Amino acid sequence: MYLRAKTLDDLLRKVFGKLLKSTNYVLSTKGHSSELHGVLLELSDPRARLSRTEVKGTLFSCLGELLWYLSGTNELEFIRYYIPRYEEYSDDGKTIYGGYGSRLFNMWNHYNQVDNVIGLLKRRPSSRQAVIQLFDARDIVDKHADIPCTCTLQFIIRKSRLYMFTCMRSNDAFLGLPHDIFAFTMLQEVMARSLGVELGSYKHMVGSLHLYENNRNMAEQYIKEGWQSMVSMPSMPVGDPWVSIDRLLEVELKIRKGDGIKLDELKIDKYWMDLAFLLQIFQLSKVHGNEAKIMDIEKLMSSDAYKIYIQKRQDRALKNAPPEQLDLS
């Protein structure tokens, strides 16, 4: 099955529609699900990587998970700050065995697979060998609470554009797919900038694409929202992105740890500055009463693409406020 769309929302509508009609039912360790086998998804505009719906309009958890990968770590403490349910997938309460970050940047304790691929494509731009391996044969020798759903990431340069092909053994269409597409297309753009080429399309191949029974109602609600506006993320700045990524990771750690930081004094491109502002907004929105501070930060941002996510986060914080603090006028 081949499904193609320009935006993530258009793609999700097609995916959910097919899964809601599927008569292939499976009982797995996580419950009942409907399933599609051997699916190829294509996102023709990889920057249209964020859903703009009420049901799936998640930005902050996507950004947190991406930075967890880019940090090169598999520590639970990092990702739990953005996605608490990751606790369920830790073997030891400290790490996530199947975490992608350590596998991307420190596979088998000494292979930086991202650097290897960048170096290869710089030497041989037409190479077909630019593959990153995430799933490993050793992952199924012993039982773990989490092993990688992603098998490989392949990068191909053709006509000065970088195309990416992700191969998944398994993919939760409702919870996992939007996060995976966000993180992998961001990595695709990082790699394209590192190689000095433009962005090609993104393809996502899945052996088992499934929708769990407890998410069917939400998938139906998603479809009922109707078509969304086509708004892509801004283009990543031209040039080597890794210095800015390192600075953003430093900022992320300070914000997550509650250390003081003056973001407006950071000397990074406005694209990366906006992401730093989003991290600060996420931290502020965890505590009711910071609405004015959030609005002040939002005014400093260079792109309007994130406004709906910031508003959604503010609304969520307001709903969690004690009744006596709510303005019901």
ZINORTA-V26286 format. One record per residue. N is the residue number from 1. BURIAL is b if it has 24 or more other ideal C-beta (glycine too) atoms within 12 Angstrom, else e. D_LAST is the distance of its C-alpha to the last C-alpha in whole Angstrom. Layout:
BEGIN
N&BURIAL&D_LAST + N&BURIAL&D_LAST
END
This chain:
BEGIN
1&e&52 + 2&e&51 + 3&b&47 + 4&e&46 + 5&b&43 + 6&b&42 + 7&b&39 + 8&b&38 + 9&b&35 + 10&b&38 + 11&b&40 + 12&b&38 + 13&b&38 + 14&b&41 + 15&b&42 + 16&b&39 + 17&b&41 + 18&b&44 + 19&b&43 + 20&b&41 + 21&e&45 + 22&b&47 + 23&e&49 + 24&e&50 + 25&e&49 + 26&e&50 + 27&e&49 + 28&e&49 + 29&e&48 + 30&b&44 + 31&e&44 + 32&e&45 + 33&b&44 + 34&b&45 + 35&b&47 + 36&b&49 + 37&e&52 + 38&e&53 + 39&b&50 + 40&b&50 + 41&b&47 + 42&b&47 + 43&b&44 + 44&b&46 + 45&b&43 + 46&b&43 + 47&b&40 + 48&b&38 + 49&b&37 + 50&b&34 + 51&b&32 + 52&b&29 + 53&b&28 + 54&e&25 + 55&b&27 + 56&b&30 + 57&b&28 + 58&b&29 + 59&b&30 + 60&b&30 + 61&b&32 + 62&b&34 + 63&b&35 + 64&b&35 + 65&b&38 + 66&b&40 + 67&b&40 + 68&b&41 + 69&b&44 + 70&b&45 + 71&b&45 + 72&b&48 + 73&b&47 + 74&b&46 + 75&b&45 + 76&b&42 + 77&e&40 + 78&b&39 + 79&b&38 + 80&b&36 + 81&b&34 + 82&b&33 + 83&b&34 + 84&e&34 + 85&e&36 + 86&b&39 + 87&e&40 + 88&e&41 + 89&b&44 + 90&b&45 + 91&e&49 + 92&e&49 + 93&e&45 + 94&e&46 + 95&b&46 + 96&b&46 + 97&b&50 + 98&b&49 + 99&b&47 + 100&b&47 + 101&b&47 + 102&b&50 + 103&b&52 + 104&b&51 + 105&b&52 + 106&e&55 + 107&b&56 + 108&e&59 + 109&e&58 + 110&e&60 + 111&e&59 + 112&e&56 + 113&b&56 + 114&b&54 + 115&e&56 + 116&b&59 + 117&b&58 + 118&b&57 + 119&e&60 + 120&b&62 + 121&b&60 + 122&e&61 + 123&e&65 + 124&e&65 + 125&b&62 + 126&e&63 + 127&e&63 + 128&e&62 + 129&e&62 + 130&b&59 + 131&b&58 + 132&b&55 + 133&b&56 + 134&b&53 + 135&b&54 + 136&b&58 + 137&e&60 + 138&e&60 + 139&e&56 + 140&e&58 + 141&e&60 + 142&e&58 + 143&e&55 + 144&e&52 + 145&e&48 + 146&b&48 + 147&b&50 + 148&b&49 + 149&b&48 + 150&b&50 + 151&b&53 + 152&b&54 + 153&b&52 + 154&b&55 + 155&b&55 + 156&b&57 + 157&b&57 + 158&e&59 + 159&e&59 + 160&e&57 + 161&b&54 + 162&b&53 + 163&b&52 + 164&b&51 + 165&b&52 + 166&b&50 + 167&b&52 + 168&b&50 + 169&b&52 + 170&b&49 + 171&b&45 + 172&b&42 + 173&b&40 + 174&b&37 + 175&b&36 + 176&b&39 + 177&b&40 + 178&b&37 + 179&b&37 + 180&b&41 + 181&b&41 + 182&b&39 + 183&b&41 + 184&b&44 + 185&b&43 + 186&b&42 + 187&b&46 + 188&b&47 + 189&b&46 + 190&b&47 + 191&b&50 + 192&b&51 + 193&b&50 + 194&b&52 + 195&b&55 + 196&e&54 + 197&b&54 + 198&e&51 + 199&b&49 + 200&b&50 + 201&b&49 + 202&b&48 + 203&b&49 + 204&b&48 + 205&b&51 + 206&b&50 + 207&e&52 + 208&b&50 + 209&b&46 + 210&b&44 + 211&b&41 + 212&b&41 + 213&e&40 + 214&e&36 + 215&b&35 + 216&b&36 + 217&e&33 + 218&b&31 + 219&b&34 + 220&e&34 + 221&e&30 + 222&b&31 + 223&b&33 + 224&e&31 + 225&e&28 + 226&e&31 + 227&e&33 + 228&b&31 + 229&e&32 + 230&e&35 + 231&b&34 + 232&b&36 + 233&b&36 + 234&b&38 + 235&e&41 + 236&b&43 + 237&b&44 + 238&e&48 + 239&e&50 + 240&e&51 + 241&b&47 + 242&b&48 + 243&e&48 + 244&b&44 + 245&b&44 + 246&e&45 + 247&b&43 + 248&b&40 + 249&b&41 + 250&b&42 + 251&b&38 + 252&b&37 + 253&b&39 + 254&e&37 + 255&b&34 + 256&b&34 + 257&e&36 + 258&e&34 + 259&e&36 + 260&e&35 + 261&e&36 + 262&e&35 + 263&b&35 + 264&e&35 + 265&e&38 + 266&b&40 + 267&e&42 + 268&b&42 + 269&b&41 + 270&e&38 + 271&b&38 + 272&b&38 + 273&b&36 + 274&b&33 + 275&b&34 + 276&b&34 + 277&b&30 + 278&b&29 + 279&b&31 + 280&b&29 + 281&b&26 + 282&b&27 + 283&b&27 + 284&b&24 + 285&b&22 + 286&b&24 + 287&e&22 + 288&b&18 + 289&e&17 + 290&e&19 + 291&b&17 + 292&e&18 + 293&e&22 + 294&b&22 + 295&e&20 + 296&e&23 + 297&b&26 + 298&b&25 + 299&e&26 + 300&b&29 + 301&b&30 + 302&e&33 + 303&b&32 + 304&e&29 + 305&b&30 + 306&b&28 + 307&b&24 + 308&b&23 + 309&b&25 + 310&b&23 + 311&e&19 + 312&b&20 + 313&b&21 + 314&b&18 + 315&e&16 + 316&e&18 + 317&b&18 + 318&e&14 + 319&e&15 + 320&e&18 + 321&e&15 + 322&e&16 + 323&e&13 + 324&e&12 + 325&e&12 + 326&e&9 + 327&e&6 + 328&e&4 + 329&e&0
END
